[in-house]
Amino acid sequence: MNESTHLNDKVAVVTGGSSGIGAATVKMLAGAGASVVIGYNSGEERARRLRESLPGTGHEIAKLKLEDTTTTRSLAHQLQSQFGKVDVLVNSAGFTQPIAHSNLEALDEALFDAIMVANARGPYSVIRALLPLLRASGDAVVVNVSSISAFTGSGSNIAYCAAKAAVDTMTKSLARALGPEVRVLCVSPAAVATDFLPGRDRQALSEFVASTPLRRIIEPEDVAKAIMACVTHLTVATGVRIVVDGGRHL
């Protein structure tokens, strides 16, 4: 491993870290030498199995319920006691439901609010709670997992598009506000081969990507590599969006 990807003595936190993009990122961060805290909501057993499979030491799991800010504050206290800093924060947690954009009846206000809280306010709450620890690093990076839905207006539902647009704008605002101690970037995939969206299997993804320039299904590892690039290589980049979609948006 070359020097630019060596994360020994670094502490990384990954929300939504027990599955999908988050789990792929956890594996890469641990493989690069970081001590990784795997944030989970309902996937405690997955998080435990993942922690046991990781190389290195110092890995932890932590329950995070994004709509409940007491869990983010508890995480901050835990990390302060154990590590005293956070060098990398990856906001990968969230949820959505497939609802046709024309079906406003199905997307009621309660669901709209829940999607916004999980996908936009949730990452903000985590950043806010961990900010003293990120500043203690002196050279920290936050990577928000967004989506091309933020700038294409197409996606699982209108609220999800709105939430991811909020994440993109928040990334820019925080990059201005938190530098130079903390860099803030976002990574924006198209549909990824995970179980994030119910009912979307690999056959559906194959049809989805047939008209894209690269004609490749986006794997969780593809997105994790982009996240790692933000952490280890794009060291003078902040406030920017890294698109990982095989050219879907073109």
KANOR-V267358 format. One record per backbone hydrogen bond with DSSP energy under -1.0 kcal/mol. CO is the residue of the C=O (numbers start at 0). NH is the residue of the N-H. Records with the same first field share a line. If there is no record, write none. Layout:
BEGIN
CO = NH / NH
END
This chain:
BEGIN
1 = 4
2 = 5
6 = 9
9 = 34
10 = 86 / 87
11 = 36
12 = 89
13 = 38
18 = 22
19 = 23
20 = 24
21 = 25
22 = 26
23 = 27
24 = 28
25 = 29
26 = 30
27 = 31
28 = 33
29 = 32
31 = 6
34 = 11
35 = 59
36 = 13
37 = 61
38 = 16
39 = 63
42 = 46
43 = 47
44 = 48
45 = 49
46 = 50
47 = 51
48 = 52
50 = 53
59 = 37
61 = 39
64 = 67
67 = 70
68 = 72
69 = 73
70 = 74
71 = 75
72 = 76
73 = 77
74 = 78
75 = 79
76 = 80
77 = 81
78 = 82 / 83
86 = 140
87 = 12
88 = 142
89 = 14 / 91
90 = 144
99 = 102
101 = 103
102 = 106
105 = 107
107 = 111
108 = 112
109 = 113
110 = 114
111 = 115
112 = 116
113 = 117
114 = 118
115 = 119 / 120
116 = 121
119 = 123
120 = 124
121 = 125
122 = 126
123 = 127
124 = 128
125 = 129
129 = 133
130 = 134
131 = 135
132 = 85
139 = 182
140 = 88
141 = 184
142 = 90
143 = 186
146 = 149
147 = 150 / 151
148 = 152
155 = 98
156 = 160
157 = 161
158 = 162
159 = 163
160 = 164
161 = 165
162 = 166
163 = 167
164 = 168
165 = 169
166 = 170
167 = 171
168 = 172
169 = 173
170 = 174
171 = 175
172 = 176
173 = 177
177 = 181
180 = 139
182 = 141
183 = 238
184 = 143
185 = 241
186 = 145
187 = 243
188 = 147
191 = 193
196 = 199
200 = 204
201 = 205
202 = 206
203 = 207
204 = 208
208 = 211
217 = 192
218 = 222
219 = 223
220 = 224
221 = 225
222 = 226
223 = 227
224 = 228
225 = 229
226 = 230
227 = 231
228 = 232 / 233
232 = 234
233 = 236
239 = 185
241 = 187
243 = 189
244 = 247
245 = 213
246 = 249
END
